């Protein structure tokens, strides 16, 4: 679909007004035209520990909307294995953890850029966390 799409602040606030649910998932945008795909999403994580990963061709731009979360960036993947991304557009590597990375705590309003090729993971949310994630090639 070759069409511009506007996501209004009110729409984001409606999404954020939903009660948090256990686990890790993308929150639905609702109201988008059929077939519309956005390069950004709102990820909700409630008491979830994630695998570490490295994207070969995509960078991740994170913005913390709600909650607090600890990212680990840099270092090396432990037990790396090659996979296709969930979007099928990118080869990525998954690992059990990261050895030698740096911990970064994000709070609401904080932003984090992780370029392609950099190992990263986010864990230890304090309750629930909601993050805007934008994939950039």
N, C-alpha and C positions, 0 to 999 in steps of 0.2 A: 504494500500500500504506500503510494507516494503522496502523502498528505501531511501537512503540519498538524500538530496536536497541541492544544493548550491544556495544562493541568493547573487549575486554579488553587490558590492557597486554601480556599474553603473546602475543596475536594480533599486535600491532604488532611485538613483538620477533621473531616468526617471519618476518614480512614483511621486516624490516630485516636478517635473517640471510641473505637471498638475495644472491648475487653481483651487483654492479652490471653493467649492460649499457650499451653505447654508445648515445647518443642521449637523447631526452627522452620519458618516458612515465609513465603512472600505474601504480603497483604494484597488483596485484589483491588484494582483501581476502580472498576465499575464505570459505566457510562462511556467507555471508549468505543470508537467505531469498530465493526467486525473486522477481524484480521489485523488490527492495530497492534504493533509491538513497540515498546519503548526501550531505550538503552539504559533506563534507570528504573529501579524498583525500591519498594520499602521492605526491608527484611526485618522480621521480628524473631527474636531469639529469647527464649525463656529457659534458663537453667540448662543450657546446651554446651557441650564441649565439642568443638569441630576438629576435623582432620586439618592438617597443614596442607597448603597448596602453593603451586607456582603456575602462573599462566604464561605461556610462551609468547603470545601476541597481544594480549589484552592487559591493560592496567585497570586497577580498581580505585575509584574515587569514592570515599566514604564520608558521609556526614551523619553525626550522631544527632538524632531528633529527640529521643527520650532515653532515660536510663544512663547506665555507665557500663563500659565494657573494656576489657584488656585485650589489646592486639599484641602479637609478637611478630616482628618483622626482621628480615635479614637472616643470617646464619645459613644452616644447611638442613634440608629435609632428612628426617630419620626414616629409613625403610621406604625410599621413593618408589612409586609405580606410576606408569603412564596411563592416562585416561582421556576420554573425550569430555569436554565440558558439558554441563547440563543443557546448554543452548546449542551444542553440536557444532559451534563455530570455531572452537579453539582447542588445541591440544593442551592439556594441563597435566601437572604432576601432583599426586597426592602423597602424603607421608603421615606417619603416626604422630609426629611432633616435629619441633624445630630445635636443633642444637646450635647454641651460640647466638640466638636472636636477641633483639632488644624489646623490652616490654614498653608499651605505650598505652596509657589510659585515656579513653575518649569519654567526654561528658557532653551534654547537650550543647550544640553550637560548634563543637570541635569538628575539624575536617582532617582527613588523612588521605594522601595520594600514595599508592603503591604501584610503581612502574612494572611493566612486563618483566618477567625473569626474577622477581624478588620473592623469596619464600615468605608466607604470612599465614596467620591464623588468628581467630578471635575466640576468646573463652572467658570464663568467669564473669558473666553478666551479673550485676547486682540486682537480682529480681529479673525484670524483663527489660530488654533494650530494643529500640527500633532505630534502624539505620537506613539512610538513603544510600543505595549503591548504584553507581554509574559505571558501566563498562566502556572503556576508551581504547580504541585501536590506534 
